[in-house]
Every structure is written in C-alpha cells, then in structure tokens.
Amino acid sequence: MIATTSETSVSLRPSGEFIEERKYLLNVSPKTIIFYQCSFKAFEGALEFEAAKRRVVQLRQRGVKSVSVNTDLTCINAYWKWNGLNWRLSPLKEEQKILQTLSDNHIKALLGFRPVGVNLKRAHLIALTILDTGLRASEVLGLTFKDCDLDNLTFKVKGKGNKHRLVPFSAELQKALWRMFRSAEENRNYIFATKNNTIVSIRNIERDFKILAKRVGITDVRFSPHTLRHTFAVSYLRNGGNLEYLRRILGHSNLSTTPEVPEESRYRINTGSPSHV
C-alpha cells in the first residue's frame, strides 16, 4: 500500500457529493451507485489514508476476502482522485482460481433436456441463451422482444455503463426463441418475464438454475450464469474465435477486464464462432 502525497491538513469532500456527481454527471448505473454506497459503508469513518490502511487490516481480520476489499478500494481510490489527491492503496493479492467450465457431456445433457413447467422452461432457455451468446445474467434478463432480431440473429444488449452492443446468436437458438415467441402473450415486454410481466430477479434465476442442474444431472460443476458465460468464452476461442471479437461480444472495454478468457488462449488471433444451442 502506498501514498504519494501527505495527508496533513486535508479536507475531504463528502462521499455523498461523489456519488451524486457519478449519478447525474456520469450517468452510472443503479448497481454502480449501490456499489459506491456499500464501499463507503465499509470504510465509514476511515476515509483518511492512514485510517483506510487500518480499516483494510480490520476487514481482513474479520474474514472479508481480498477480492471484496479490492472491490471497495476501487471506489476509495476513485474518491481520493476525485478530491484531487494522489493517495492510492494498492490492491491486495488475491487467490487465483481456475474458472470451471461445462464439459461436452454437460452441454450435451443440457441441450437434450426437455423441461416441464413455466419456471424450468424459462431457466432452460436462459441457460441456452447465455451458453450461445456469453451474455451476463443481468443482460439476458433485461432483454425485451424489441431487442431480439430473429431475422438477423442478433440481440441489442444494454450492458454496463448503459453501453449498447449487438450480440449474434445461432440459428439453433433462433428456433428455440421463435417457439417461445409464438406462444408468448401479446402484451409481454421482457423475453424472460415473470407472470406479472416484470424482470426476473437474479436470485430467482439462481434458484431455478439449481433445480435445472439437478434435473439435467450436472452436479460436479457449479451451474451458474457465470459458468455458462465462461464456457462460451473458452469454447469460442478453442473453435478458432478472434480474441478482439470476443472482447466486444462479452462487453468488456479491454482484455485485462476479461476474466472469462484463459491465459493460454489470449494469443489467439484467428476468427470463427462456435454454436452450442
């Protein structure tokens, strides 16, 4: 952890002003606002540099993981920079975990599964959509019928920072979506809506995914939206996909923020795209 300027006689502006500027001037998402609020709560009463260092130690002593502390430090460092200070706390070392992917047998079982019931059918199609496109869970759940172009096989996706991008999907997923569209109610807005035509919560999808995994027989790998997204990325590269195209599809600003990409695959420059669904 390093400080590049003295903290004597420093008057910090209120953290609430920092959040308001980000909200109204930079138009950050509601999730980012919540992230700021949680980070400032974790460092409440410890926004001076030395106090912040002590708070990091306290958080670790309480059992807070390094990755969580580093997430908070991202906010605190930005807050200090906003105050015109050169203070900066370096990130803690994190345990490097290998992200799991679904095996070919897992994918085959998922594709061959025939769900019964509204919730299970919805969860199954969401899983196939993420596996086929690499979309984030929040992006999939926010898709509307207007966002889906069945003729040109593309989704118009609103990602992080309210940035829009076009994401292609396969002809196989097109068929599955068309069958679902054909039976959907006329006044429905979201593709994967609740019975009240509202967005399905992440918590409910995680619940349904647990049920789906048991029914399909996937028990040795964590079956989650992120696992499906990571499986898409790895499969894309193994099938000759272009790393830059993958970055755009996943909605990342640069490759350093693309954890779905395994290190051994970052050198690939060929083109191509696999299809699972």
N, C-alpha and C positions, 0 to 999 in steps of 0.2 A: 504494500500500500504506500502511495507516495503523495506528497503535497508539493506543488511547485510555487506556492506563494504563502506568505504569512497570514494567519487568521486573526491577528490582533486588530482590534478596533474595526471589525467588520459588522455591518448591519445588513442582515439578510431580509429580503422582501418576503412577505407572507406566501406560503406554499399555495394558498387559495388563488392568488393572483396568477401564479404559474399555471395552474390548472385551467383557469378561465381563459388565459391567452391561448393555450393549446386548443381549447374547445371552440372558441369563437374566431380566432385568427388563423389557426392551422387546420381547423375542422377535423380534429382527430375523432376517432370512433368512440361510441359509448364504452366499449370494452377497454379502450386505452385510458379513458377517464377513470374507470374503476381500478385499473392497474396503478395509476398515479395515486389514487386515494389510499389503496392498500399499502403502497410503498411508503408513503408519508406517515401512515399509521404505525408501520413497523419501526420507523425512525423518529417517532414523535419525541420531542424534547432532546433530539440528538442530531441536529442538522449542522452544527459546527463541526469542523473537520475532526478534531481530536475526539469529540463526543461520538461522532459517527463511527470512528475506528473502534471505540469501546463497545458501541452497540453491535457491530459486526461480531465481535468476540462473544457478547452476550447471546446473540441469536444462535450462534454455533453451539454454545454451551447448552442452550435449550433444546438442541436437537434439530434445528432448522437446517435443511440441506443446503449445500453450497450453491446449487443451481437456483434455489429460491432467493438466497441472499444476493447472488449476482444479478438476478432479475430486478430486485429492489435497487441495487447500486446503479443500474442503468438509469433509473429515474433520478436518484440523488445526484449523480454526476451531471445529468442534464440540467437539473435545478441549479447547481452551482455555476454551471456555464451561463445559464440564463441570468444569474446575478453578476456576471462579469468577472467571475473568479476562475483561477487556473487550478483549483483543487480537483483532485481526482483520486478515487480509490480504485486500485487495480482489482480485477475480478479474482475470486478465489479459484484454486484448482478444483476441477470437477472430475468425478469418476467417469471415464469414457466407457459407455455401454454400447454394445453392438445391438442395433435395432433389429428386431426379429421381422421376418417376412413369412408369408404363407408359402407352403410348398406346392408343387404341382398337384399333388394329391388333394391338398386342401382346396385348391382352386377348382379342381375337377368336381369335388364333392359339393362345393358351393354352387357351381353352375348347374349341376344336375338336381339340386334340391327343388322340390315343389312345395312352397309354403302354403299353409291353410290359415285363414284368419286375417283380418284387416291389418293389425299391427305387425304380424310376422311377414306378410306380403310387402308392406311398406319398408320394413327393415331390410328385407332381402334385396329389394330393388335399390335402396340407398347404398347397400354394400356393393352391389354390382356397378353402380354409377361411380363410386369412389375408386373401385378397382380398375375401372375402364378409363377414368379421366384424371385421377390423382387430386381431385378437389378436396379442400378442407371440409370437415363436418359442417361448420357454420355456413360455408358457401353452398353446399348441397341443400341444406335445409332452407336457405333463403331463395332458392330458385323458384321463379314463377313460370307460368305457362308461356308468357311473352318472352322469357329469357331463352326458351328452347326452340331452336330452328331445326325441325325434323328433316326438312328438305336438304339443308346444307350441313347437317350433322355437327352442329356447334351449340354450345351454351354461351350466353353472355353472362359473365360472372362478375359480381361485385366483391372484390377481395379486401385485404387490409388497406387502410388508408383511403377507403372509398374509391380505389382504383378499379377500373373495369378492364376486362380482357376477354378474348374469345378463346374458348377451350374446345377442341374437337372431341367427338366421341365416335364409337364404332357403329357399323351397320347392325351388328348384333344387339347393341344397346338401343339403337333406334327402334328395332322391332319390339323390344320389351317396353319401351316408353310409349310406343304407339298403342300397344294393347292396353296399357294403363290409361292413356289419354282417352281412348274410345269409351271407357266406362266411367270416366270422371264426371262429376256434377258440373253443370254449366257455369254456376256462379263461383266455382272454386278458383282461388288465386294462386296459391302455392302448390307446386307439384306434389310435394310430400307433406300435405297439410294434415292437421288434426280433424276430427269430425266437426269441429266448430270453425273450420277454415282459418286456423291460426298456425303459426310456425311451431313445429315440433321442437321441444327443448332437447339440448344435448344430453341431459340426464335421462330423459325417456328413451332416447336412441341407444345410449349405453346399456340401459336395462334391456331393451329389445335385442340388442346385439348379443348379450349374454345368453338369452333364450335361444336365439338363432344359432349360435355357436354349438350349443348342446345338441340341438336338433340335427345339425349338419354333421356333428361328430368332430369338431375342431376343439380339442381340449388341451393340447400341448403347446399352443401358442396363444398369446393374448389377442383375442379377436376384437379389434377396436378400429375406429375410423383412421387413426394414425398408422396402424399396422397395414391397413389396406392402401393408404396413400404411399407408404414406404415401399410396399410390394410393387405398386405401379411404377415407381421411380426406378427401382432396381431392374424390374423386367424390361422397362423401356430401354435402358442402357445395354442390358445383355442382348437385346434384339437389335442392337446397332443404332439406337437413338442418339440424336445430337444433344450434347450437354447444354448448349445455349438454348435450344428449343425447349428442353426440359425445364430449365430455369423459368422461361416465360410461361409455360403451362402451369407450373406449380405456383406462380405468382410471387417469386422472390426477386428482390432488386439486384442481388448479386449471388454468386455461387457460395460465398462464405456463409450465407444465411440459408443454405440449402442442406440441412442435416439429413434429408432423405437420400442424398447421394453418397454411396460408399466411396471411400478414399481411392480404392483401386480402380474406380470407374471414372474418375474425374478427368482422365486424359483423353477420353473418347471424343472423336470429332466426326464420326460417321453420322448418317441420317437414317431415319426409319422410325416406325412406331408399332408396338405390339398391340394386339387386341385380345382381351380375355373373355369378354362377355359373350 
